[in-house]
Amino acid sequence: MPLPELLEGSSKWLAWSGLGLSVLTVIAFVTRWGLRFRLVGVSSFTFLLAVSCWAFSISYSPPVRVEGALQVPIVFDNGTDLVVAQASSDFADGAIAPTLDQIAANLRPGGRNREVRVRLRQLQAVSEGTSRPVVLGETKRDFSQG
């Protein structure tokens, strides 16, 4: 089941469960059950979960997928203007541009500069025990254009 549908269904079920628990809490207070104060906590926590699921379902945006792009780990992100991803040693040359586009499209603007550079690097062995980073490609993401 896709995550947006799961969140929507979960928030509805949690809201109805919270409502049912609230009714049970009122009954517990009227009949003076010993667990009535525990039911207050359980029902309020259930409503809190329902509201949290609903808020997350509104704010969730699925990651962008670009045709031909490969998954690579981001090894450096200074949070403002530079993101570096690590390519494996058998990385295909035809996947460099799509991979850079996918990484740039999945960046979020929170706290970043208007323009962010995205680099794809690969570690190439120089000698036994040493390697040097080689930049395979670079692109820029401009957040001022939306």
Sequence and secondary structure as in RCSB ss.txt:
>XXXX:A:sequence
MPLPELLEGSSKWLAWSGLGLSVLTVIAFVTRWGLRFRLVGVSSFTFLLAVSCWAFSISYSPPVRVEGALQVPIV
FDNGTDLVVAQASSDFADGAIAPTLDQIAANLRPGGRNREVRVRLRQLQAVSEGTSRPVVLGETKRDFSQG
>XXXX:A:secstr
  HHHHHHHHHHHHHHHHHHHHHHHHHHHHHT TTHHHHHHHHHHHHHHHHHHHHHHHH       TT     EE
EE SSSEEEEEE TT  GGGHHHHHHHHHHT   TT  SEEEEEEEEEEEEETTEEEEEEEEEEEEEGGG 
